[in-house]
Amino acid sequence: MGRRYAKKTGQRPQEERDLSIRAEFNDPPDLDKLCELLIRMSLRRPTPSSPSPTARRTELASAQTRTTP
């Protein structure tokens, strides 16, 4: 008769496994750099390809006041 089937992988049965969790610690954010970045972004002027919000409102208001012939 044949032999009993045995897996040929290197894995251990689940009851023999030792599972653990490893915490990964990251450096805290540099708040000075983050604040500087946010200030620079808020003070940046809009590019010519994107009109300012006030220009959009002016365009919308002038389009609404025009009469159609």
N, C-alpha and C positions, 0 to 999 in steps of 0.2 A: 504494500500500500504506500501512498504518498506521504510526504512529510507535511507537518502543519505549516500553514502560511505565516511567514514572519516578515514584517516590513523591513526594507533595507535602507530606510532613511536614517539620519542621525538624530531624529527627534526623540525626546524622552516622553513618556506618558504624562498626561496632564497632572496627575497626582504627584509626580516627582518634580514638577517645575517649581521654581522659586521666583515669584513675581514681586517686583519692587517698583516704586515710583521715585524718580529723581527730579528734584526741583531745579529749575533753571533760573538763575538770578540775573537780571539785566541791570545795567547801570541806570540810575535815575536820570530823567531828562534834564538837560541844561536849560533852566528857566530863563537865563539871561539871553541866550541865543534864540530861544523860542519867542520871547517878547520882542526882540529886535526884528525878527523875521515878520511877525505880525504887524509891527509898526511900519516896516518898509512896504509891506503889501497894501496896507490901508492908505498910505501916502502916495502910492504909485499912480501916475497919471494914466488914464485909459489910452489904449493904442488907437490909431486912426481907423482901424478896421471895426472897432466896436464903439459906436457913439455913446455919449454919456446919457444917463437916465433923463436929465433935463431936456436934452435935445430930442429924445424920443417923445417926451410929453408934448413938446412944442410942435413936432411934426404931426402928432395925432390930433392936437387941438386945431391946427390949421387945416388938416384934411376934413375935419368934421364941420368947419365953418364954410367950406367951399360949397357953392351951389352947383348943381348939375344942370346943363342947358337942356 
